[in-house]
Amino acid sequence: MEKGIEIRWHGRGGQGAKTAALLLADVAFQTGQYVQGFPEYGPERMGAPITAYNRISRNPIRVHSNIYEPDYVVVVDETLLHCVDVAAGIKRDGAIIINTPKSAEEVRPLLNGYTGRIFTVDARSISMKTLGQNFPNSPMLAAAVAVTGVMPRREFIADMKASYEHKFAKKPEVIEGNMKALSLAFDVVEKALEEEYKMAV
């Protein structure tokens, strides 16, 4: 796809990977971009591997298939690294974002020879700290936005606050935790990007 990015999400049923992909489409749409956000339907029972996709472009999107050569891959559950080839088809200049407390080099051997960029975010710890439960989709959504650069941080945070205020209108107490989760995950990736830049110059 020209002048746009394609993202493939890997998660397990009930972890919110599909929801994160749809939220990303919503917030990117608010910036005036053309978007797609959709799951690959299958036996979506709780805990079963699921896949979701995003296309984001400044130009109209004419493609409506699944994504086989993504620019970015987001892995919401690191146990999938042992049973799913999450790096399949990823472009050489892309990046993989993984929910894990491990370092990039610790998980690289599980990526079937992938030699590109890896970002790791301990989304479980972040969500436990901010929400009191393991809801990794908010931190991983923020990490995806930070790595892909689809929109500026300030704009993303503002749009997500408005989205959460609508979504959780009857549960306002969860909004603050979700906002903190987004910010903490963004901090982690921004630090990693700064270190990457320093090593490159």
Backbone as a chain_set.jsonl record, in Angstrom:
{"seq": "MEKGIEIRWHGRGGQGAKTAALLLADVAFQTGQYVQGFPEYGPERMGAPITAYNRISRNPIRVHSNIYEPDYVVVVDETLLHCVDVAAGIKRDGAIIINTPKSAEEVRPLLNGYTGRIFTVDARSISMKTLGQNFPNSPMLAAAVAVTGVMPRREFIADMKASYEHKFAKKPEVIEGNMKALSLAFDVVEKALEEEYKMAV", "coords": {"N": [[0.851, -1.201, 0.0], [0.69, 2.145, -0.962], [2.117, 5.091, 0.457], [1.209, 4.854, 3.119], [0.541, 2.957, 6.143], [0.63, -0.435, 7.31], [-0.627, -2.552, 9.769], [-0.355, -5.413, 11.782], [-2.007, -7.205, 14.258], [-1.464, -9.444, 16.945], [-3.013, -11.485, 19.254], [-4.776, -12.891, 22.066], [-8.063, -14.242, 22.42], [-10.188, -12.132, 24.218], [-8.286, -10.427, 25.265], [-8.275, -7.943, 24.152], [-7.092, -7.195, 21.719], [-8.416, -6.911, 19.267], [-10.145, -4.808, 19.931], [-8.249, -2.798, 20.43], [-7.188, -2.421, 17.863], [-9.428, -1.41, 16.561], [-9.843, 0.937, 18.036], [-7.501, 2.302, 17.402], [-7.955, 2.76, 14.693], [-10.116, 4.504, 14.946], [-9.015, 6.786, 16.298], [-7.027, 7.55, 14.524], [-8.564, 8.198, 12.346], [-9.71, 10.525, 13.247], [-7.729, 12.338, 12.757], [-7.948, 12.927, 10.162], [-7.131, 11.003, 8.406], [-7.352, 8.194, 6.145], [-8.714, 5.083, 7.061], [-8.582, 1.632, 8.137], [-9.807, -0.891, 10.261], [-9.938, -4.043, 11.462], [-10.901, -7.383, 12.455], [-9.577, -10.728, 11.958], [-11.765, -13.08, 11.345], [-12.632, -16.027, 13.136], [-12.468, -19.004, 15.122], [-13.194, -17.503, 17.768], [-12.807, -18.017, 20.605], [-12.409, -17.547, 24.141], [-9.096, -16.895, 24.963], [-8.052, -18.11, 22.71], [-5.805, -17.843, 19.887], [-5.912, -14.782, 18.094], [-6.215, -12.536, 15.298], [-5.811, -9.214, 14.177], [-6.201, -6.223, 12.183], [-4.819, -3.151, 10.846], [-5.054, -0.521, 8.527], [-3.66, 2.524, 7.592], [-3.739, 5.619, 6.074], [-2.896, 8.531, 4.109], [-4.116, 8.683, 1.761], [-6.966, 7.495, -0.168], [-7.986, 4.154, 0.631], [-7.772, 1.304, -1.182], [-7.541, -1.382, -0.93], [-8.792, -4.405, 0.494], [-8.174, -6.748, 1.751], [-6.821, -9.253, 4.043], [-3.792, -8.525, 5.898], [-0.671, -9.249, 4.741], [1.968, -8.542, 4.467], [3.025, -6.751, 6.635], [3.869, -3.434, 7.879], [4.268, -3.046, 10.517], [4.105, -5.064, 13.471], [2.115, -6.002, 16.189], [2.302, -7.595, 19.227], [0.281, -8.835, 21.544], [0.29, -10.781, 23.463], [2.875, -12.511, 24.788], [3.188, -15.273, 24.862], [2.372, -16.214, 22.472], [4.528, -16.139, 20.819], [5.691, -18.583, 20.838], [4.091, -20.23, 19.361], [3.037, -19.018, 17.105], [4.027, -17.609, 14.042], [4.865, -14.655, 14.285], [6.4, -12.831, 12.953], [6.073, -13.253, 10.302], [6.222, -12.283, 6.968], [6.73, -9.589, 7.54], [7.869, -6.337, 6.71], [11.217, -5.383, 5.801], [12.115, -2.983, 6.861], [10.451, -2.592, 8.953], [8.865, -2.995, 12.217], [8.554, -4.824, 15.283], [6.39, -4.977, 18.002], [6.228, -5.934, 21.27], [4.445, -7.289, 23.988], [5.981, -7.782, 26.806], [8.094, -8.433, 29.656], [10.675, -8.856, 29.039], [13.821, -8.154, 27.339], [14.502, -6.801, 24.039], [16.486, -8.318, 22.775], [16.342, -10.67, 24.171], [13.963, -11.825, 23.319], [14.293, -12.036, 20.615], [15.382, -14.521, 19.528], [13.081, -16.053, 19.263], [11.791, -15.269, 17.02], [12.016, -16.362, 14.493], [14.359, -15.832, 12.869], [14.131, -13.155, 12.334], [15.527, -9.956, 11.88], [15.136, -7.306, 12.304], [13.839, -4.24, 13.797], [12.853, -4.232, 17.215], [10.562, -3.622, 19.774], [9.934, -3.664, 23.198], [7.402, -3.824, 25.645], [6.252, -3.81, 28.891], [3.346, -4.461, 29.241], [1.581, -5.782, 30.886], [2.472, -5.309, 33.537], [2.212, -2.53, 33.555], [-0.584, -2.206, 33.227], [-1.515, -3.534, 35.486], [-0.515, -1.876, 37.453], [-1.813, 0.552, 36.941], [-4.505, -0.024, 36.516], [-5.157, -2.144, 38.073], [-5.726, -4.618, 37.109], [-5.056, -7.121, 34.579], [-5.085, -5.725, 31.73], [-3.964, -5.506, 28.811], [-4.387, -4.102, 26.435], [-4.702, -1.253, 26.263], [-2.081, -0.143, 27.019], [-0.595, -1.349, 24.911], [-1.764, -0.278, 22.667], [-1.008, 2.423, 22.901], [1.754, 2.069, 22.692], [1.933, 1.149, 20.068], [1.115, 3.426, 18.634], [3.155, 5.182, 19.341], [5.479, 3.958, 18.259], [4.848, 3.722, 15.511], [4.255, 6.321, 14.81], [1.894, 7.445, 13.869], [0.369, 9.545, 14.71], [0.727, 12.588, 16.624], [1.804, 12.514, 20.073], [0.42, 14.191, 21.962], [-1.971, 14.782, 20.648], [-3.003, 12.224, 20.296], [-3.375, 11.381, 22.987], [-5.301, 13.233, 23.831], [-7.447, 12.613, 22.104], [-7.933, 9.98, 22.861], [-8.735, 10.319, 25.489], [-11.192, 11.603, 25.152], [-12.498, 9.536, 23.816], [-12.526, 7.503, 25.766], [-14.039, 8.773, 27.729], [-16.488, 8.767, 26.543], [-16.898, 6.021, 26.093], [-16.713, 4.945, 28.673], [-18.731, 6.202, 30.113], [-20.512, 5.513, 32.116], [-18.816, 4.437, 33.921], [-16.81, 6.191, 35.13], [-14.635, 6.041, 36.819], [-12.661, 4.39, 35.775], [-11.392, 5.74, 33.811], [-9.201, 7.445, 34.443], [-7.212, 5.579, 35.154], [-6.822, 4.212, 32.728], [-5.868, 6.316, 31.156], [-3.443, 6.851, 32.433], [-2.165, 4.448, 31.923], [-1.826, 4.576, 29.134], [-0.059, 6.77, 28.959], [2.22, 5.869, 30.411], [3.071, 3.675, 28.865], [3.656, 4.991, 26.483], [5.793, 6.524, 27.368], [7.74, 4.53, 27.812], [8.256, 3.592, 25.194], [9.074, 5.942, 23.902], [11.459, 6.441, 25.256], [12.954, 4.221, 24.415], [13.069, 4.779, 21.68], [14.597, 7.099, 21.727], [17.038, 6.077, 22.646], [17.614, 4.386, 20.533], [17.988, 6.262, 18.513], [20.269, 7.617, 19.47], [22.175, 5.622, 19.257], [22.333, 5.42, 16.553], [23.514, 7.722, 15.609]], "CA": [[0.0, 0.0, 0.0], [1.522, 3.325, -1.089], [1.897, 6.254, 1.317], [0.422, 4.478, 4.281], [1.151, 1.875, 6.904], [-0.207, -1.583, 7.612], [-0.289, -3.105, 11.084], [-1.007, -6.68, 12.128], [-2.065, -7.451, 15.699], [-1.61, -10.824, 17.403], [-3.383, -11.563, 20.662], [-5.658, -14.004, 22.398], [-9.422, -13.802, 22.655], [-10.439, -11.567, 25.535], [-7.227, -9.509, 25.695], [-8.532, -6.619, 23.617], [-6.333, -6.851, 20.51], [-9.375, -6.413, 18.277], [-10.586, -3.491, 20.398], [-7.148, -1.852, 20.229], [-7.119, -2.119, 16.427], [-10.563, -0.546, 16.225], [-9.585, 2.24, 18.65], [-6.466, 2.966, 16.605], [-8.62, 3.261, 13.487], [-10.946, 5.647, 15.329], [-8.241, 7.986, 16.602], [-6.347, 7.97, 13.294], [-9.603, 8.821, 11.517], [-9.912, 11.884, 13.76], [-6.672, 13.193, 12.214], [-8.219, 13.151, 8.746], [-6.565, 9.946, 7.592], [-8.199, 7.066, 5.769], [-8.36, 3.998, 7.978], [-9.283, 0.363, 8.258], [-9.512, -1.649, 11.463], [-10.831, -5.196, 11.385], [-10.318, -8.648, 12.903], [-9.701, -11.908, 11.104], [-12.74, -13.885, 12.079], [-12.362, -17.453, 13.26], [-12.992, -19.504, 16.4], [-12.71, -16.508, 18.717], [-13.099, -18.351, 21.987], [-11.511, -16.924, 25.112], [-7.758, -17.461, 25.031], [-7.578, -18.608, 21.416], [-5.094, -16.821, 19.118], [-6.701, -13.994, 17.15], [-5.443, -11.571, 14.514], [-6.549, -8.03, 13.753], [-5.415, -5.446, 11.22], [-5.05, -1.726, 10.576], [-4.435, 0.238, 7.442], [-3.791, 3.956, 7.844], [-3.139, 6.27, 4.914], [-3.371, 9.864, 3.733], [-4.837, 8.507, 0.511], [-8.02, 6.477, -0.084], [-7.499, 2.778, 0.699], [-8.527, 0.492, -2.136], [-7.324, -2.793, -0.608], [-9.691, -4.858, 1.559], [-7.794, -8.101, 2.15], [-5.982, -9.318, 5.236], [-2.463, -7.939, 5.695], [0.312, -10.325, 4.706], [3.309, -7.959, 4.547], [2.814, -5.543, 7.455], [4.98, -2.57, 8.263], [4.426, -3.225, 11.959], [3.376, -6.157, 14.117], [1.934, -5.801, 17.621], [2.037, -8.875, 19.883], [-0.323, -8.495, 22.831], [0.566, -11.88, 24.394], [4.172, -13.054, 24.382], [3.152, -16.73, 24.712], [2.133, -16.5, 21.053], [5.813, -16.263, 20.136], [6.048, -19.997, 20.803], [3.182, -21.018, 18.523], [2.633, -18.256, 15.925], [5.131, -16.894, 13.387], [4.388, -13.272, 14.259], [7.246, -12.046, 12.05], [5.818, -13.664, 8.916], [5.906, -11.269, 5.976], [6.983, -8.205, 7.938], [8.819, -5.64, 5.847], [12.558, -5.32, 6.379], [12.288, -1.741, 7.62], [9.352, -2.492, 9.907], [9.185, -3.182, 13.635], [7.657, -5.665, 16.059], [6.169, -4.436, 19.343], [5.828, -7.122, 22.021], [4.106, -7.17, 25.401], [6.831, -8.688, 27.569], [9.074, -7.762, 30.512], [12.007, -9.188, 28.539], [14.429, -7.214, 26.405], [14.375, -7.143, 22.625], [17.417, -9.382, 22.413], [15.889, -11.917, 24.795], [12.869, -12.436, 22.544], [14.647, -12.161, 19.191], [15.509, -15.909, 19.056], [11.762, -16.647, 19.04], [11.167, -14.585, 15.885], [12.3, -17.062, 13.226], [15.388, -15.197, 12.057], [13.872, -11.724, 12.136], [16.696, -9.175, 12.275], [14.764, -5.897, 12.343], [13.614, -3.519, 15.045], [11.941, -4.818, 18.201], [10.291, -2.809, 20.958], [9.223, -4.441, 24.206], [6.663, -3.034, 26.629], [5.648, -4.684, 29.894], [1.971, -3.96, 29.332], [0.913, -6.409, 32.031], [2.837, -4.545, 34.742], [1.622, -1.195, 33.446], [-2.022, -2.263, 33.473], [-1.729, -3.899, 36.889], [-0.195, -0.685, 38.25], [-2.748, 1.658, 36.705], [-5.895, -0.474, 36.482], [-5.368, -3.2, 39.055], [-6.018, -5.858, 36.395], [-4.256, -7.3, 33.38], [-5.732, -5.278, 30.497], [-2.802, -5.017, 28.063], [-4.659, -3.448, 25.151], [-4.436, 0.196, 26.301], [-0.644, 0.116, 26.865], [-0.089, -1.76, 23.605], [-2.254, 0.719, 21.711], [-0.113, 3.581, 23.002], [3.058, 1.665, 22.156], [1.811, 1.102, 18.606], [1.09, 4.803, 18.131], [4.487, 5.765, 19.548], [6.44, 3.374, 17.319], [4.472, 4.0, 14.118], [4.204, 7.756, 14.574], [0.716, 7.785, 13.064], [-0.143, 10.833, 15.171], [1.504, 13.101, 17.748], [1.395, 12.033, 21.385], [-0.564, 15.064, 22.595], [-3.237, 14.609, 19.942], [-3.469, 10.876, 20.619], [-3.866, 11.353, 24.367], [-6.55, 14.003, 23.884], [-8.497, 11.863, 21.424], [-8.258, 8.797, 23.652], [-9.5, 10.75, 26.663], [-12.562, 11.815, 24.682], [-13.053, 8.223, 23.507], [-12.786, 6.805, 27.029], [-15.14, 9.453, 28.422], [-17.718, 8.287, 25.909], [-17.012, 4.571, 26.296], [-16.891, 4.635, 30.091], [-19.581, 7.252, 30.689], [-21.121, 5.004, 33.341], [-17.741, 3.959, 34.806], [-15.757, 7.205, 35.01], [-13.482, 5.745, 37.669], [-11.625, 3.663, 35.045], [-10.783, 6.61, 32.802], [-7.884, 7.911, 34.895], [-6.273, 4.466, 35.063], [-6.504, 3.977, 31.328], [-5.028, 7.418, 30.671], [-2.103, 6.63, 32.985], [-1.586, 3.316, 31.198], [-1.386, 5.09, 27.84], [1.105, 7.639, 29.138], [3.377, 5.078, 30.828], [3.541, 2.9, 27.722], [4.26, 5.943, 25.559], [7.095, 6.869, 27.948], [8.657, 3.415, 27.576], [8.653, 3.55, 23.787], [9.834, 7.156, 23.587], [12.818, 6.231, 25.777], [13.6, 3.272, 23.513], [13.337, 5.481, 20.421], [15.716, 8.002, 21.985], [18.244, 5.254, 22.704], [17.854, 3.928, 19.162], [18.523, 7.414, 17.788], [21.634, 7.865, 19.946], [23.056, 4.585, 18.715], [22.428, 5.58, 15.104], [24.298, 8.901, 15.251]], "C": [[0.881, 1.244, 0.0], [1.103, 4.412, -0.095], [0.954, 5.951, 2.482], [1.141, 3.382, 5.04], [0.119, 0.782, 7.138], [0.3, -2.234, 8.892], [-1.054, -4.402, 11.282], [-0.887, -6.899, 13.637], [-2.216, -8.947, 15.964], [-1.947, -10.799, 18.889], [-4.165, -12.826, 20.919], [-7.043, -13.444, 22.692], [-9.616, -13.316, 24.078], [-9.399, -10.584, 26.022], [-7.384, -8.103, 25.113], [-7.734, -6.231, 22.398], [-7.258, -6.278, 19.441], [-9.849, -5.008, 18.656], [-9.515, -2.44, 20.171], [-7.04, -1.455, 18.761], [-8.252, -1.18, 16.014], [-10.392, 0.854, 16.814], [-8.538, 3.014, 17.86], [-7.07, 3.529, 15.326], [-9.433, 4.512, 13.805], [-10.117, 6.91, 15.536], [-7.479, 8.477, 15.378], [-7.327, 8.666, 12.356], [-9.836, 10.269, 11.941], [-8.868, 12.863, 13.223], [-6.872, 13.46, 10.727], [-7.647, 12.091, 7.828], [-7.637, 8.921, 7.211], [-7.753, 5.862, 6.592], [-9.159, 2.731, 7.701], [-8.872, -0.266, 9.581], [-10.472, -2.81, 11.517], [-10.131, -6.452, 11.901], [-10.39, -9.7, 11.809], [-10.599, -12.877, 11.854], [-12.396, -15.364, 12.017], [-12.986, -17.93, 14.558], [-12.513, -18.626, 17.545], [-13.108, -16.814, 20.163], [-12.055, -17.704, 22.902], [-10.169, -17.649, 25.141], [-7.209, -17.986, 23.722], [-6.837, -17.499, 20.67], [-6.025, -16.098, 18.146], [-5.77, -13.004, 16.443], [-6.357, -10.417, 14.135], [-5.621, -7.158, 12.919], [-5.796, -3.976, 11.212], [-4.368, -1.325, 9.286], [-4.701, 1.702, 7.715], [-3.043, 4.687, 6.742], [-3.702, 7.674, 4.726], [-4.183, 9.809, 2.441], [-5.948, 7.473, 0.684], [-7.433, 5.066, -0.154], [-8.377, 1.901, -0.188], [-8.442, -1.002, -1.815], [-8.223, -3.197, 0.554], [-9.399, -6.289, 1.995], [-7.126, -8.068, 3.523], [-4.603, -8.763, 4.888], [-1.412, -9.032, 5.824], [1.751, -9.818, 4.781], [3.221, -6.645, 5.328], [4.076, -4.717, 7.624], [5.309, -2.776, 9.742], [3.59, -4.396, 12.434], [3.311, -5.86, 15.609], [1.524, -7.136, 18.235], [1.56, -8.59, 21.298], [-0.051, -9.571, 23.89], [1.841, -12.581, 23.957], [4.165, -14.573, 24.259], [2.904, -17.129, 23.261], [3.437, -16.664, 20.283], [6.238, -17.721, 19.993], [5.184, -20.81, 19.842], [2.725, -20.303, 17.25], [3.858, -17.549, 15.349], [4.721, -15.432, 13.22], [5.189, -12.409, 13.293], [6.981, -12.347, 10.58], [5.459, -12.465, 8.041], [6.257, -9.843, 6.329], [8.065, -7.584, 7.056], [10.146, -5.432, 6.571], [12.776, -4.071, 7.222], [11.169, -1.528, 8.631], [9.806, -2.647, 11.341], [8.133, -4.079, 14.266], [7.593, -5.116, 17.477], [5.564, -5.561, 20.177], [5.543, -6.775, 23.477], [4.908, -8.215, 26.176], [7.739, -7.874, 28.492], [10.51, -8.002, 30.044], [12.529, -8.116, 27.588], [14.23, -7.695, 24.975], [15.274, -8.322, 22.26], [17.036, -10.712, 23.056], [14.808, -12.602, 23.977], [13.224, -12.651, 21.08], [14.792, -13.607, 18.728], [14.175, -16.601, 18.772], [11.085, -16.125, 17.78], [11.633, -15.113, 14.527], [13.259, -16.32, 12.303], [15.166, -13.73, 11.772], [15.034, -10.9, 12.686], [16.395, -7.687, 12.427], [14.539, -5.346, 13.738], [12.568, -4.223, 15.92], [11.793, -3.831, 19.35], [9.513, -3.667, 21.942], [8.616, -3.501, 25.244], [6.02, -4.008, 27.613], [4.226, -4.184, 30.179], [1.225, -4.565, 30.512], [1.2, -5.62, 33.306], [2.208, -3.16, 34.73], [0.135, -1.235, 33.782], [-2.334, -2.672, 34.909], [-1.515, -2.678, 37.79], [-1.274, 0.384, 38.123], [-4.215, 1.257, 36.801], [-6.215, -1.559, 37.504], [-5.719, -4.542, 38.442], [-5.171, -5.919, 35.127], [-5.08, -7.004, 32.135], [-4.653, -4.676, 29.601], [-3.118, -4.176, 26.839], [-4.397, -1.944, 25.164], [-2.94, 0.502, 26.201], [-0.115, -0.25, 25.481], [-0.584, -0.837, 22.497], [-1.344, 1.942, 21.716], [1.257, 3.263, 22.42], [3.029, 1.643, 20.631], [1.829, 2.502, 18.012], [2.471, 5.436, 18.238], [5.492, 5.255, 18.519], [6.121, 3.772, 15.878], [4.465, 5.481, 13.795], [2.988, 8.195, 13.767], [0.077, 9.105, 13.487], [0.68, 11.285, 16.369], [0.933, 12.639, 19.084], [0.273, 12.885, 21.98], [-1.942, 14.877, 21.972], [-3.851, 13.251, 20.254], [-4.085, 10.822, 22.017], [-5.201, 12.087, 24.482], [-7.705, 13.242, 23.252], [-8.912, 10.638, 22.229], [-9.035, 9.175, 24.908], [-10.965, 10.954, 26.286], [-13.248, 10.481, 24.397], [-13.422, 7.469, 24.78], [-13.951, 7.451, 27.79], [-16.49, 9.048, 27.839], [-17.958, 6.811, 26.236], [-17.348, 4.221, 27.742], [-17.731, 5.695, 30.803], [-20.211, 6.814, 32.008], [-20.096, 4.434, 34.317], [-16.57, 4.939, 34.756], [-14.509, 6.906, 35.827], [-12.363, 5.022, 36.925], [-10.899, 4.543, 34.043], [-9.372, 7.015, 33.203], [-6.846, 6.804, 34.769], [-5.858, 4.179, 33.636], [-5.615, 5.071, 30.761], [-3.599, 7.274, 31.178], [-1.402, 5.492, 32.254], [-1.06, 3.752, 29.836], [-0.098, 5.888, 27.974], [2.356, 6.846, 29.508], [3.946, 4.27, 29.666], [4.215, 3.808, 26.693], [5.653, 6.339, 26.05], [8.137, 5.793, 27.647], [9.168, 3.423, 26.141], [9.46, 4.79, 23.403], [11.27, 7.044, 24.084], [13.591, 5.286, 24.859], [13.952, 3.921, 22.182], [14.504, 6.449, 20.566], [17.03, 7.235, 22.006], [18.626, 4.749, 21.323], [18.494, 5.049, 18.34], [19.978, 7.686, 18.177], [22.615, 6.855, 19.376], [23.28, 4.762, 17.219], [23.305, 6.756, 14.69], [25.724, 8.813, 15.763]], "O": [[1.737, 1.389, 0.873], [-0.082, 4.626, 0.16], [0.03, 6.71, 2.773], [2.213, 2.931, 4.637], [-1.087, 1.029, 7.162], [1.501, -2.437, 9.07], [-2.246, -4.484, 10.989], [0.197, -6.79, 14.21], [-2.992, -9.631, 15.297], [-1.249, -10.167, 19.683], [-4.208, -13.725, 20.079], [-7.179, -12.311, 23.154], [-9.253, -14.003, 25.032], [-9.58, -9.962, 27.069], [-6.696, -7.176, 25.541], [-7.688, -5.05, 22.053], [-6.929, -5.287, 18.79], [-9.942, -4.127, 17.801], [-9.82, -1.318, 19.768], [-6.825, -0.285, 18.448], [-8.051, -0.267, 15.213], [-10.748, 1.844, 16.177], [-8.661, 4.223, 17.667], [-6.741, 4.643, 14.918], [-9.44, 5.467, 13.028], [-10.459, 7.975, 15.022], [-7.299, 9.682, 15.204], [-6.963, 9.611, 11.656], [-10.121, 11.132, 11.11], [-9.089, 14.074, 13.23], [-6.059, 14.142, 10.102], [-7.669, 12.248, 6.608], [-8.675, 8.803, 7.862], [-6.558, 5.649, 6.795], [-10.243, 2.758, 7.12], [-7.709, -0.179, 9.976], [-11.684, -2.612, 11.608], [-8.91, -6.573, 11.796], [-11.163, -9.578, 10.859], [-10.211, -13.425, 12.887], [-11.936, -15.878, 10.998], [-13.938, -17.321, 15.045], [-11.538, -18.959, 18.219], [-13.675, -15.966, 20.853], [-10.955, -17.363, 22.466], [-10.113, -18.865, 25.321], [-6.018, -18.28, 23.629], [-7.198, -16.33, 20.802], [-6.828, -16.729, 17.458], [-4.687, -12.685, 16.933], [-7.529, -10.616, 13.812], [-4.403, -7.332, 12.945], [-6.927, -3.602, 11.524], [-3.247, -1.742, 8.998], [-5.827, 2.087, 8.032], [-1.867, 4.42, 6.496], [-4.828, 7.969, 5.127], [-4.854, 10.775, 2.078], [-5.878, 6.651, 1.598], [-6.494, 4.816, -0.911], [-9.581, 1.779, 0.04], [-9.197, -1.797, -2.374], [-8.402, -2.426, 1.497], [-10.27, -6.965, 2.543], [-6.896, -7.001, 4.092], [-4.288, -8.558, 3.715], [-1.275, -9.66, 6.874], [2.657, -10.58, 5.12], [3.331, -5.563, 4.751], [5.194, -5.223, 7.526], [6.464, -2.693, 10.158], [2.525, -4.689, 11.891], [4.318, -5.51, 16.224], [0.532, -7.739, 17.826], [2.337, -8.157, 22.149], [-0.151, -9.297, 25.086], [1.889, -13.177, 22.881], [5.052, -15.128, 23.61], [3.195, -18.258, 22.868], [3.45, -17.264, 19.208], [7.048, -18.054, 19.128], [5.509, -21.958, 19.541], [2.088, -20.923, 16.398], [4.639, -16.954, 16.093], [4.284, -15.021, 12.145], [4.709, -11.362, 12.858], [7.608, -11.75, 9.705], [4.517, -11.728, 8.332], [6.097, -8.954, 5.493], [9.048, -8.236, 6.706], [10.189, -5.32, 7.796], [13.536, -4.098, 8.19], [10.963, -0.413, 9.109], [10.981, -2.458, 11.655], [6.976, -4.096, 13.846], [8.625, -4.825, 18.082], [4.505, -6.087, 19.832], [6.31, -6.054, 24.115], [4.549, -9.393, 26.195], [8.116, -6.752, 28.155], [11.45, -7.422, 30.588], [11.77, -7.28, 27.098], [13.844, -8.839, 24.733], [14.864, -9.217, 21.522], [17.379, -11.771, 22.531], [14.742, -13.831, 23.944], [12.523, -13.378, 20.376], [14.36, -13.917, 17.618], [14.15, -17.634, 18.103], [9.943, -16.484, 17.493], [11.637, -14.383, 13.537], [13.008, -16.194, 11.104], [15.942, -13.12, 11.036], [15.476, -11.114, 13.815], [17.307, -6.892, 12.655], [14.993, -5.916, 14.73], [11.555, -4.729, 15.436], [12.777, -3.275, 19.838], [8.542, -4.324, 21.565], [9.233, -2.522, 25.661], [5.317, -4.932, 27.202], [3.955, -3.574, 31.213], [0.334, -3.93, 31.076], [0.284, -5.299, 34.063], [1.73, -2.674, 35.755], [-0.354, -0.395, 34.537], [-3.315, -2.203, 35.485], [-2.242, -2.476, 38.762], [-1.609, 1.047, 39.105], [-5.07, 2.081, 37.125], [-7.379, -1.858, 37.77], [-5.982, -5.503, 39.164], [-4.641, -4.909, 34.665], [-5.695, -7.899, 31.555], [-4.443, -3.463, 29.623], [-2.209, -3.588, 26.252], [-3.915, -1.404, 24.168], [-2.55, 1.329, 25.377], [0.727, 0.464, 24.935], [0.108, -0.638, 21.498], [-0.956, 2.438, 20.658], [1.852, 4.093, 21.734], [3.984, 2.067, 19.979], [2.486, 2.739, 16.998], [2.905, 6.145, 17.33], [6.269, 6.035, 17.97], [7.022, 4.119, 15.114], [4.647, 5.866, 12.64], [3.041, 9.202, 13.061], [-0.668, 9.713, 12.718], [1.271, 10.455, 17.06], [-0.268, 12.402, 19.21], [-0.725, 12.342, 22.453], [-2.951, 14.819, 22.675], [-5.061, 13.136, 20.452], [-5.177, 10.286, 22.205], [-6.12, 11.615, 25.151], [-8.811, 13.222, 23.792], [-10.092, 10.291, 22.279], [-9.906, 8.423, 25.344], [-11.866, 10.531, 27.011], [-14.429, 10.308, 24.695], [-14.495, 6.872, 24.868], [-14.75, 6.756, 28.418], [-17.498, 8.993, 28.544], [-19.062, 6.409, 26.602], [-18.154, 3.33, 28.01], [-17.468, 6.037, 31.956], [-20.421, 7.629, 32.907], [-20.453, 4.0, 35.412], [-15.461, 4.56, 34.382], [-13.442, 7.458, 35.556], [-11.222, 5.032, 37.386], [-9.885, 4.128, 33.481], [-8.448, 6.936, 32.393], [-5.724, 7.053, 34.327], [-4.684, 3.932, 33.36], [-4.71, 4.793, 29.975], [-2.648, 7.543, 30.444], [-0.2, 5.555, 31.996], [0.027, 3.343, 29.428], [0.839, 5.704, 27.198], [3.436, 7.114, 28.981], [5.163, 4.189, 29.501], [5.228, 3.436, 26.102], [6.582, 6.474, 25.253], [9.27, 6.1, 27.276], [10.367, 3.279, 25.9], [10.431, 4.687, 22.653], [12.197, 7.499, 23.413], [14.76, 5.531, 24.561], [15.011, 3.648, 21.617], [15.306, 6.606, 19.645], [18.027, 7.692, 21.446], [19.806, 4.687, 20.978], [19.423, 4.813, 17.568], [20.817, 7.951, 17.316], [23.753, 7.197, 19.052], [24.291, 4.313, 16.679], [23.79, 6.799, 13.56], [26.516, 9.73, 15.544]]}, "num_chains": 1, "name": "protein.A"}
